[in-house]
Amino acid sequence: MIARLLAASLALASLAGPSHASGAFPVELEFSRISKFRVAGAEGDYGRLTFIGGFSMTGDRREFGQLSGFRFLSAGTEFVGVADHGYWFSGAVQRDEDGVPVGLGDFSMQQMVDEAGRPIDDKERVDAEGISVHDGIATVTFERRARVSEYRLNPAAMSGPIRDLDFLIPSGELRYNAGFETVARAPADGPLAGARIVVAEKSIDREGNIFAAVLEGPHKGVFKVRRTDEFDVTDGVFLPDGDLLLLERRFSYARGVAMRLRLIPVDNIRPGALVDGDILLDANMAYHVDNMEALDVFRRTDGRLIVALMSDDNQSWIQRNLYLEFELAEE
């Protein structure tokens, strides 16, 4: 039954077609607060993570949803992101007097365009999944027609790509609709010297490990991420100490949806390596999770390190757009 409902909702979304919106347009959002991560019962113990709060959200435009990746432009407030039906989005996190996130303000979206400024309606070309921002450049990963592209960052009016990057992984190893999900930039003062890395969602080798690559710098080359318990990588970000935090998702009609956060030591990331790490959080449908696809971190004014997550609702009425925050205790 769930499978039929999901298929029907996705079919309706595809029939709606693109909006051909010109430039950025505002989206009015409504929010429902989430005060506990656990759906029912007492709040749990999440190890190094402490749940702060969050909300679910709906929008008044049919373009809203499918939020796949985002990055803060200012700590915990302004952000820019990509949606996997070919849209940019931007806005700012709103908070109550205790700093708990309660909604998003100034939220807008705009359709991705090509080098000539023409809107791109072909899903194959604009299945954007991950984003990294540095020095006025947004680096975006695309999943179906696999590529890694750079854009000049102008959230009010994004233009077409500047160039595509060499992603090093043989294109024949990238599975259809399971290609690049993650792009993250390492700290400049760490062993990767500010390099960008990419990780595929579910493009795996013969041993079942996930293809990844360091795109530049002293450790440039292909490496692998160990895949376990049917979890797929959906986003990643480097922490201030240099380690890589990966967001992972599992979905099956038998077990439902689950999310996981895994910490990869940066010293293990090098050409030819197979990397793995500690699980910081593993949450199923007993918690407020959905199709968790977007991840970033920021340091609060009190010095605490905060992990922020978003979900991709696939524009399905049986899924939700979520925004969640956790405090991460630093060792």
N, C-alpha and C positions, 0 to 999 in steps of 0.2 A: 504494500500500500504506500509506504513512504517513498519507495522508488518511483512509483507512478506519479505521485504528487510532485516530486522534485522534477521529474522529466517534463511534466505538463507546465510547471511554472517557468522552467528554463526555455521551453518552446515559445511561450507567450512573450517572454522578454526578447527573444530573437525576432519575433514577428513585429515587435514595436519598431525596430530599426533605429538607425542613427537619427539624431535631432538636427544635424547640420547647424548647430549653434555657432554663431560668429563671435569669437572672443569669449572672455570670462562672463559667466552669468551667475547671479546669486541663487543660493538654494536655502529656503527656510527649513529649519530642522526642529523636530520635537524630540524630547529626551525623557527617558525613564531611568531614575537613579538606581544604581546597584551598590548597596552598602556592605554586603557580604559576598565573598567569592563563592562560598558554599551555598548551593541553592536552598537547602533545608538543614535545620539543626545548627549546632554550635559551629562557629568558625574554626577552621583547622589550623594545624601547625605546618607551615610551609618552609621550614628550615631557615635558610638565609633570606627568604623572601617574606615580607609582611604586606598583606593586601591593604591598599589605601582607599580605593573606591573606583567607581566608574559609572558607566551608563550605556544603555542601548539608545539607538537613534533612528529616526525615519525622516525622509525628506519630501518636499512638495513637488519635486520634479522627477520624472521617470528616469532621467539620467543618473540619479543618485544611487550609490551603492557600488559594489565590486571593488572596495578599497583594498589595494594589494600591497602598497608600500608607502612609507612616509618618513620624513626627516624633519626634526625641529630646526628652525632658522634662528630662534632664540630659545633659551632654556625653558622648556615646559610650557611655552605659549605658542608663538607663531610657527606654522609648519607648512610644508608643501608635500604633495604625494602624487601617486599614480594609481589609476583604476584600470583593471585589466580588460575593460571594453573600450579603451582608447581615450581616456580623459585624464587631464591633470586636475588636482583639487588643492585647495589651500584654505587656511583659516587660522583660528587661535583657540587654544583650550581655555575655557572659563572655569573659575574656581570659587568656592565659598570662602568664608572668613578663616577657615582652618586649612585652606590650601587643597581641599579635596576637589577633584575634577567633577563638574556638574553639567558641562555641555560644551559646545563649540560655537564660537562667534565668527562673524564675517566670512561665512563659508561660501565658497564659489567653486565652480567647475568650468572647464573649457576643453573642447575637443582637440586631440592631437592633430598636428598638421605636418605636411611634408616640407621638403626644402623650398618649394615654391609658395608655401603658405596655404595650401589647399587642404581642407579637412580630409582625414583618412577614414573611410568607412569599412575597410577590409579588416575584419577581426584577426586574420592571419598576420597582419603587419603591425598591429597595435596592441597585442596581448602583453601589456606592460605589467611587470611583476615586482621589480625591486628598484630602489632609488638610493643614491648617495649624493651628497652635496658638499662641494669644497671650492672655495675661491671663485664663487659665481658660476660654477659649472655643475649641472646636474647630470650624473651618469645613471642611465636607465637600462635595466635588463629586460629582454623580451623573450617570451617562452616558446611560442609556436614557430614563427620564423626567427630562429635563434640569432640574437645579436646583442651587442652591448654598445649603446650610443651615447654621445655627449650632446648636451643642450646648454645654451646660455640661459641662466636662471633669471626669469622675470615673471613671477607668479601672476601678475596682472595681465600679461599678454605673452604667452610662450610661443616661440617660433619653432621652425623645424630643426632637425638635427644638424650639428656641426660636422660630426664625423662618426664613423663606427670604429671600435677598437678590435684589435686582434685578441680573441678570447682563448687562444692556444689549444683548447680541447678539440680534437678532431670532430668535425661537424657530423660525421657518421655515427658518433657515439651519443649524440643528443636526440633523445626520443621525442616524437611528436607530442605536444601538449604536456611535456614533462622536462622541458629544458630549463633555462636559467630563471631562478626565483630570487636569488640573493646577490646583491653587490654591496660591499662594505669597504671602507677605507681605514687602514691601520694607522695608529698613532705615528707621527713623524719621528719620534724619539725612540721607537721600539725596534725590534729586530727586523721587521718588514719595511721599515723606513718610509712609512706613509703610503705604501702600495695599496692598490685596490685588489680585492679578491672577489671571485664569483663562485657560486655554488649552484648546481642544478637541483631541481626538485626531485626527480626520480629517473635521471639518466644514469644507469648503473653499469658496472663492469661485470665480468663473468662470475665474480665472487659476490655480487650483489651490493658492492660499495658505490657510493655516489661520486660522480666526477665533480672536481672543483679545480680552480687555478688561481695562482698569484699572477696578476697581469703585468707587473713591472717590478723594478727594484732588484736587490741582491738575491732574493729567493724566487725569482720569476720561474714559473713552471707549473706543471699539472700535479695535483695531489688528489687524494680521495678522502671522503668522509665515511666512516663506518655506518651502515644503515642497520637499525635494529628494531624489532617489534613492529615492523610495517609502518614506521613513522617516516614521513617525507619532509625535507627541509623547505620552509616557506619564507624565511628571512633571517638576517643576521646583522650584528653590529659589534664593533670592537669596544670593549670597556676601557676606561682610562688607563688601567694597568697593562693593556695590550692584549689580553685574552679575548677570544671570539665567543660571543654569546649567540647561539643558534636557536631560532624558533622552529618547531617542528609540529606537524599535524598528521593525525591518522583518521581515516574515515572508512567505515564499513557499514553496510546495512544491518549486519548482525550485532555489532558492538557500538554503533553510533560514532560520534565524533570525539576526538581527544586532542589535547595539545601538550607540548613538552618544551621545556627550556633546557638546553645542554651547553655546558661551558667547555670550550676547546682551548687548551694551553697554547699560547702563541708560539712558544719555543718548538712545538711539534710540527708547525706548518712549514713545510719545505718541499721542494720538488721530489716526487716519488713517494712521499709519506702517506701512510694511512692513519688518519687522526680520529680520536675518540675523546670523550670527556665525561665529567660528572653530570648527572641529571639533577638540576636544581628544582624542577617542578614537573609533575606529571599529573594532568587533570582530565577527567572524563566528564560525562554528562551530569554527574552529581554536582558539578560546578558551573559557573556562568562562563561557558566556553561555546564557541561556534567554529566556523572555518577560519581559525586564527592565521593571518597571513602577514601582518605588518608589525614591525618592532623598531623601537628606538630607545635610547637612554639619555638622561640629562642629569646634571647636578643641580639640586635645589639650592636656594640661597642660604639654607642652614648647613650646606655641605653634604647632605644625604644624596646617595645615588638612586635614581628612580628609573624603573623599567616601565615603558609604556607599550601597550599592545592594541592593535585594531583587528577586526575581523572583516572578511569579505563575504557578503550575504548572497553572492551569485544572482542578485536581484530575484531571489526566490522568497515567496511569502512564508515559507516554513523555516527561514533562517533569519538571523539578526545581524545588524551592524553594531558591534560592541567597541567601546573604548575602556581599557582597564589600566590601572597603575599599581605597581608594587614598589616597595622600598627594598633594595638589595643591600644587605650587610656586607661590607668589604672586609676581607681578611688581612 
